[in-house]
Amino acid sequence: MEVVIVPDAMAGGELIAEALAALLRRKPDALLGVATGSTPLPIYQALAAQVQAGSVDASRARICQLDEYVGLPAGHPESYRSVVLREVVEPLGLGADSFLGPDGAAEDVRGACEAYDRALHEAGGVDLQLLGIGTDGHIGFNEPCSSLASRTRIKTLTQQTRKDNARFFGSLDEVPHHVITQGIGTILEARHLVLLATGAGKADAVARAVEGPLAALVPASALQLHPHATVVVDEAAAARLKLADYFRATYAAKPHWQGI
């Protein structure tokens, strides 16, 4: 696992956007896994700016979701399908046919989970999966004590996660109780995992994921198992890392050709 400490959220967004751009230059039809929420917005804004400036061609890129609420009606503005289309697909100038996501409105939710896992495999697998981290260490909607071998499935949200997400809805009562999420085992199949965390509120979760033991209690610690995982954190989110100075030194000495 590589840990990169950046000054702020904007710097993290620009760094990761450049990694995405470099991937698209190497593999124009790459399948990019995206996360939702406020943390990754600087990534999408920086990548869209590169596309608009002509420094990278994203016209053949494919986008896939990490997770989705269960039970929201089609077209609901806070369904993750709507959010990804609005914040990623449209700014990159892509069409809806470039997009893969689970059907959170399906009558057969279990079947929808299995279908999405198959779709990712049939698409050739995720080339780079973006991740955030919850204050309790969750990734995707894999809440604490999720199986480290889990596949795409339905999960029940904790009350804390629902409270964290209530800011996107009119009230806590409007936040769904269930979601479809890529499982940890599914996530670990991506060729490159990139987690971005910003703010002091994420410092404890980051330290437990990066420097703590591998444990289902901290789902993000599963990144320790991946051969190509990158954790990008701002100074506030890095505040509890015991090896912060080492991480800074190794990144400063890293050969340019390695990228992230």
Salt bridges, closest charged atoms under 4 A:
GLU2 OE2 - LYS254 NZ 2.69
GLU18 OE2 - ARG25 NH1 3.02
ASP117 OD2 - ARG151 NE 2.84
ASP127 OD1 - LYS27 NZ 2.82
ASP127 OD1 - ARG191 NH1 2.96
ASP136 OD1 - HIS138 ND1 2.68
GLU143 OE1 - HIS138 ND1 3.53
GLU189 OE2 - ARG151 NH1 2.82
ASP204 OD1 - ARG240 NH1 3.35
GLU235 OE1 - ARG248 NH2 2.69
ASP245 OD1 - ARG248 NH1 3.15
